Amino acid sequence: MASLPNDPTDVWVSARLKQAAKDPKAFEATLAQWAQRLAVLALPLSASLLGLMFFWRRGVYLFDHLIFSMHSLSFQGLLLSTTMLAHLVSGWFQLLFLIAPVHLFAHLKGTYGLGVFRNSLANGGAVHQLHHRAGPGPERAW
């Protein structure tokens, strides 16, 4: 997927990458600040999405979705940290990311009692988004 020569997004990203290369310490500080903000927002967003997905379930409350989200996000953060550290040793450790959909599948099945079909539908959206964001091909440069 080739981008246009004067695509505003490419121009904006290129300018930010040059700025980050000039001052890596400021980039690291900004990255840490935004990572904390997104981590704080991830919990209510994921609990809300689960609430929308399972609004029809009796006996499952928003508190249950918050607990599920905390456990799931904690595991995903631990997996991301482990993979990033292990990637310093070898590039093969990126395959650890394949654990994420397996964990989500087992977590949804165990918590909400979903069958394989419904669980695959819920989990398939997440896997599709992962594939779409980091999808195949060297033309993806973000």
C-alpha positions as CSV (number, residue, x, y, z in Angstrom):
1,M,0.0,0.0,0.0
2,A,1.9,3.0,-1.2
3,S,1.3,6.4,0.3
4,L,0.8,9.6,-1.6
5,P,4.0,11.8,-2.0
6,N,2.6,14.8,0.0
7,D,0.3,12.9,2.3
8,P,-0.3,15.1,5.4
9,T,-0.1,12.1,7.7
10,D,3.4,11.1,6.3
11,V,4.6,14.7,6.6
12,W,3.4,14.9,10.2
13,V,4.9,11.6,11.2
14,S,8.2,12.4,9.4
15,A,8.5,15.7,11.3
16,R,7.8,14.0,14.6
17,L,10.3,11.2,13.9
18,K,13.0,13.8,13.1
19,Q,12.2,15.7,16.3
20,A,12.5,12.5,18.3
21,A,15.8,11.7,16.7
22,K,17.2,15.1,17.6
23,D,16.1,14.9,21.3
24,P,15.7,11.2,22.3
25,K,15.4,12.1,26.1
26,A,12.4,14.4,25.4
27,F,10.9,11.7,23.3
28,E,11.3,9.1,26.1
29,A,9.7,11.4,28.6
30,T,6.8,12.2,26.3
31,L,6.4,8.5,25.5
32,A,6.3,7.6,29.3
33,Q,3.8,10.3,30.0
34,W,1.4,9.2,27.2
35,A,1.8,5.6,28.1
36,Q,0.6,6.3,31.7
37,R,-2.3,8.3,30.3
38,L,-3.4,5.6,28.0
39,A,-2.9,2.9,30.7
40,V,-5.3,4.9,32.9
41,L,-7.9,5.2,30.1
42,A,-7.6,1.6,29.0
43,L,-9.4,0.2,32.0
44,P,-12.6,2.1,31.8
45,L,-12.7,1.8,28.0
46,S,-12.3,-1.9,28.0
47,A,-14.8,-2.4,30.9
48,S,-17.3,-0.3,29.0
49,L,-16.8,-2.3,25.8
50,L,-17.3,-5.5,27.8
51,G,-20.4,-4.0,29.3
52,L,-21.7,-3.4,25.8
53,M,-20.8,-6.9,24.6
54,F,-22.5,-8.6,27.6
55,F,-25.3,-6.2,28.5
56,W,-27.8,-9.1,28.0
57,R,-26.1,-11.3,30.7
58,R,-27.9,-11.4,34.0
59,G,-25.7,-11.5,37.1
60,V,-22.7,-9.9,35.4
61,Y,-22.2,-6.3,36.5
62,L,-19.8,-3.5,35.5
63,F,-17.6,-4.5,38.5
64,D,-17.1,-7.9,37.0
65,H,-16.0,-6.3,33.7
66,L,-13.6,-4.0,35.6
67,I,-12.0,-7.0,37.3
68,F,-11.8,-8.9,34.0
69,S,-10.3,-5.8,32.3
70,M,-7.7,-5.4,35.1
71,H,-6.6,-9.0,34.8
72,S,-6.5,-9.0,31.1
73,L,-4.7,-5.6,30.7
74,S,-2.2,-6.6,33.4
75,F,-1.4,-9.8,31.5
76,Q,-1.1,-7.9,28.2
77,G,1.2,-5.3,29.8
78,L,3.4,-8.1,31.3
79,L,3.5,-9.9,28.0
80,L,4.5,-6.6,26.2
81,S,7.2,-5.9,28.7
82,T,8.6,-9.4,28.6
83,T,8.6,-9.5,24.8
84,M,10.3,-6.1,24.6
85,L,13.0,-7.2,27.0
86,A,13.4,-10.6,25.4
87,H,13.6,-9.0,21.9
88,L,17.0,-7.5,23.0
89,V,18.3,-11.1,23.1
90,S,16.7,-12.4,19.9
91,G,14.1,-11.4,17.4
92,W,12.3,-14.7,17.7
93,F,10.8,-13.6,21.0
94,Q,8.2,-11.6,19.0
95,L,6.4,-14.8,18.6
96,L,5.4,-14.4,22.3
97,F,2.7,-12.0,21.0
98,L,0.9,-15.1,19.7
99,I,0.1,-15.9,23.4
100,A,-2.2,-12.8,23.6
101,P,-5.2,-14.1,21.6
102,V,-4.8,-17.5,23.3
103,H,-4.9,-15.9,26.7
104,L,-7.9,-13.7,25.7
105,F,-9.7,-16.8,24.4
106,A,-9.2,-18.7,27.6
107,H,-9.9,-15.7,29.8
108,L,-13.2,-15.0,28.0
109,K,-14.2,-18.6,28.1
110,G,-13.4,-19.0,31.8
111,T,-15.0,-15.8,32.9
112,Y,-18.1,-15.4,30.8
113,G,-18.6,-19.1,29.9
114,L,-18.6,-18.4,26.2
115,G,-18.6,-21.3,23.8
116,V,-16.0,-21.7,21.1
117,F,-18.1,-20.0,18.4
118,R,-19.0,-16.9,20.4
119,N,-15.6,-16.7,21.9
120,S,-14.0,-16.9,18.4
121,L,-16.3,-14.0,17.3
122,A,-15.3,-11.8,20.3
123,N,-11.6,-12.8,20.0
124,G,-11.6,-12.6,16.2
125,G,-12.2,-8.9,16.3
126,A,-9.2,-8.4,18.5
127,V,-7.0,-10.6,16.4
128,H,-8.2,-8.8,13.2
129,Q,-7.3,-5.4,14.8
130,L,-3.8,-6.7,15.7
131,H,-3.3,-8.0,12.2
132,H,-4.6,-4.8,10.7
133,R,-2.3,-2.6,12.8
134,A,0.8,-4.7,12.5
135,G,-0.1,-6.6,9.4
136,P,2.1,-8.2,6.9
137,G,4.3,-6.3,4.5
138,P,7.2,-3.9,4.8
139,E,5.0,-1.1,3.5
140,R,3.6,-0.6,7.0
141,A,5.7,2.1,8.5
142,W,4.2,3.6,11.6
